[in-house]
Amino acid sequence: MATPAARLVAVQTLLVLGGAVVLGRSFQLQVVQHARWEARAKALRTESDTIDARRGTIFDRNGVPLAETQEAYRITLAKNEFTDSARIVKQLLKLPGFSAERVAKAMAKRYPNFYDELSAEEIAPLRDLKGVHFDVVRRRVYPLEQLARPLLGRLDDKGRASGGVERMLDTVLTGTPGLAIYLRDASSKVVKIPSSIIRAPVAGKDVYLTIDNALQGIVEGELRRAVAEYQAKGGDVVVLDVKSGELLASASLRTDTATGRLVPNLGALVEANEPGSTAKLFTAAAVLRERADTTPVSGEGGIWRIPLPGGKSRSIEDVHAESGLLTLGETIKVSSNIGISKFGLRLTREQQFLALRDFGFGTPVLLGIPGETTGSLRNPVDWDIPVLSQPSISQGYFFEASALQVAAAYAAIANGGRLMAPSIVREVRDGRDKTVRWRHTPTQVREAVTPDVAHQLMAYLRLATDTGGSGAKAQLDRATVVGKTGTAKVLVQGRYVTGVYRGSFAGLYPGEAPEVVVYVMIDRPSGMAFYGGLVAAPMVRNILLQSLASRTSPLNRPSIETPLAARREAPLVVATGDPTRQVGFPLPKATTTPAGSTAVPMVQGLPVREAIVALHRAGYQVQLAGRATGLARRTLPVGGDTLARARIVTLYADSIP
């Protein structure tokens, strides 16, 4: 039996030997094999990487997606994690394009990768299998194709927002990226994907616009049709909610000087032009609000010469001569250049300037769209010769405004004198639980005129709807469009050129209690049809008729259908600063209630948007089955069947392969 001393020696010996082994191994690793293990340490390293967050979706006011992020998945295999490789191979072979030869070739590699972009449904059977990982590929898509694309903006090839709502609300839509840890080898191959997610990504917020997609489609279609019909250089349309200031639709076309092609843009919001006769109403507003002299003025037989210093004079002309006296209301009714110029000279420069400014001219709209214009309205101290500048401003020259500014100013008149801040965003919701984070509240900018003055101005507009008047009348089911046309000369290289005009029309509907303002401008139409009443007013009628037939019309249908006093049928009567003309197209009966039957149009094979427009024009509501990115396959009832107007036609669409 070993003595205690012997046992102590044995333990000490073991400790010495163990220490020697540890020191020897340490020497081997740190000195002898240093280079080998240093290379291996460098070969396998841990890295962090961001996980992209899903960008928020942009919807129209009815919840129809206008811009959304679609996710696809690419498969990466980590063979060192496999527990059932046979099952993985079996599931891979079920995927489209995954042949046995291709899968076998991939499995022979150290790090198998497949770059096919697969849907969530396709990869679902593989999600729970160990060793199968997915890279998410996100693409920004626009389900309604080119609808409202200038308004929406886009993402460039690096995912950066460019223009429109995408840029305007980029920080809201973007979300917060996540963070993950990856293990990579010397060749940067991922060994384990991921080994750890440190922070999960947070999706961007969803944005609901004030735009109505059906009305937007109608507006774009009518603008393109009118510009083509009149061989114009372009045009603008703005549809604005009178009470809330919400932008319901907006479209613009311009001719590309390099290619000669018509290109959609944001002209209605970012470009300013002299509005012409549509602005005469605001001089009348200034006269009434300042309680200036409203004694009738002479029409001067159609020519009025304003004396200038040095024995010179300037002529103001009305093509249709008025030799008698004109009240302020009659001046608006016949759109007299002479009459409105004389009434304007009864104001001081400051009074005329402040009235226009209070209607929003020359001030920021603050819609938020990048590049939007404030227009131009010079300070009165910069008006060179008041006797010239004031009549010019009274006729709608010497200042510039965007289509949106003109529409907002007319909306103020229809809204009891209250100028509302235009808005394009209705709601912002959380991208995960859809909780409303922000909601648009109608905001009054200022009271441009008192309710009494606004009421009087509406009466002036209604005067123009009487027979022989010079405004515009549109019979839409016992309800009336009231408004004002304009035919503005266009500056070309600093000079007004004869025969070059912009025709416009600002219409309020329904005239008895306006809900919307529709402003149309057609830029430089060719031929003799250049008056606002000929090129712009019919567009307003067509837009409203189709909107009333639309299933998702933003108009308040019950209030429009309220029985009103019977009205006589009449053609559209239009006013410009030029001769009053009876336009030879009496308006059709309303399409908001059945008014006879007609054949359902044959739309098979047409692009979906064109098919919808054709059905709207025929007076039908449209219910879309399928996505609006393909071709019309069939309708129910089928094309050629007889159906009462205002009934619903279901349109079935196929996606374009």
Secondary structure, 3 states (H helix, E strand, C coil): CCCHHHHHHHHHHHHHHHHHHHHHHHHHHHHHCHHHHHHHHHHCEEEEEEECCCCCCEECCCCCEEEEEEEEEEEEECHHHCCCHHHHHHHHCCCCCCCHHHHHHHHCCCCCEEEEEECHHHHHHHCCCCCEEEEEEEEEECCCCCCCHHHHCEECCCCCEECHHHHHCHHHHHCECEEEEEEECCCCCEEEEEEEEEECCECCCEEEECCCHHHHHHHHHHHHHHHHHCCCCEEEEEEEECCCCEEEEEEEEEECCCCCCEEECCHHHHCCECCHHHHHHHHHHHHHHCCCCCCCEECECCEEEEECHHHCEEEEECCCCECCEECHHHHHHHCCHHHHHHHHCCCCHHHHHHHHHHCCCCCCCCCCCCCCCCCECCCHHHCCCHHHHHHHHHCCCCCEECHHHHHHHHHHHHCCCEEECCECEEEEECCCCCCEEEECCCCEEEECCCHHHHHHHHHHHHHCCCCCCCCCCEECCCCEEEEEEEEEEEEECCEEEEEEEEEEEEEEECCCCCCEEEEEEEECCCCCCCCHHHHCHHHHHHHHHHHHHCCCCCCCHHHHCCCCCCCCCCCEEECCCCCCEEECCCCCCCCCCCCCEEECCCCCCCEHHHHHHHHHHCCCEEEEECCCCCEEEEEECCCCCEEECCCEEEEEEECCC
